[in-house]
Amino acid sequence: MNKFDIENKVVQANDLITSKWKLDRVSLKLFEMAVAALDTSKENPSREVVLKKDDIFMMFGATDEDRYYRFKEHIKDLMKQVVEVKLPNNRVAAIVPITYSSWVVKESDQRVVFRFNEEIMPMLVDLKSKFTSYSIANMAGLTSKYAIIIYKLAKMEKWKGHACTFPMETLREVTDTVHLYELFANFEARVLRPAVDEINNGRTDLVMKYEKIKDGRRIEAIRFYTRPRLSYSDTDYDNPKPIKGLTDEDVTMSFDDLGWK
């Protein structure tokens, strides 16, 4: 079985990232942790991975006495939720990403086992093209579903340059808000602006901003601008804040040491 490490990479096919994520925020983050534990260096890696309870608590900032009970309930919720993946010929597959989990009731026993659905494995391993990779450490400071999804979209498009544009239709699909917050002002207030603010303040490896692309008065698309984060206090795209006294190379090295590679 493979084990989770905070410095591990998450690797997913772009088609999976742009799918409709019907998972809630907790389930989505647990799924990301499980993906980070996959050993993608092997041709046929195990479908089962192991997470530690303490790592799960750390990723969610859970320190209260009730965390163990909530942890069990969240794992059971994860196995009830689906991601809708687009297939050729206009078909859509509804996949439950995690089909099995086990743990010892005794709280001191750390091992939590997750088993991936066989149908989702081709989108996670042995990827030759059109895939995205990022450090799971970047998820530690993200607490909302929308921030996680938009961060992954930004990382997916990063190879095209520092700007990426997504039609509103795509953004509503991946955030599962096609019939939610139908007025753009509500979508911006509940989804877009809070997600970008959280990414900028969540100590991820990038800083971003967005602009609205209009057709007349209608918002047709959102263009995201991204750049590498230069320091912990660097949270405003238009006002870079490097670490004082260090060269650009020093800054890069310091972030590599944190697993932000």
C-alpha angles and dihedrals in degrees: 000000000000123000134219122247126180089230093055123115125240111221121189137162112255090236088062093049091052093048124108106274106208091169118112120240096267095047091047092053092047089051091052090052091051091049089051089058094057114109099227092175089078121081093226108018123190115274088221125077133180127228126183120235090229091054090052091049090048094051090052097039089237112167103145124107092247094060096099093057092046091048091059093048093049092052091052090048090052091060091055097054131086143205118214111222123193114234132190119283092036093291124144126206121206106210130185099215098204116040102174140026134172137182140164115260091225104095094217092062102091103193119109116176123207126187121201124224108256090230093063098046096087088061092054107039140042092019115171101176143003097035136127129221130193138155116267086222088077090065095058094084097041115093104167129075092227094053091052093049096047091046090054091048091052092050091048093056096039094102090066092063136269096313129062128177126208125186114239088242090061094046092051091048097052094043092046092235100123090122097025128084089003094178109079091226089060092045090052093047097045103031118011106041097040091048094052091044090051093049091050093048098035098080094247119154094260143050121213148179133186142214131201119245110211137198100197104310094336121099104230101172146353122236115206122201118201137182135170116277111248101196142349090269093050100106105135118077093208095046110051115200113197122187105275116246095017129105122233088258091053091051091051091050093050091053092046087057088058092054093256095135 
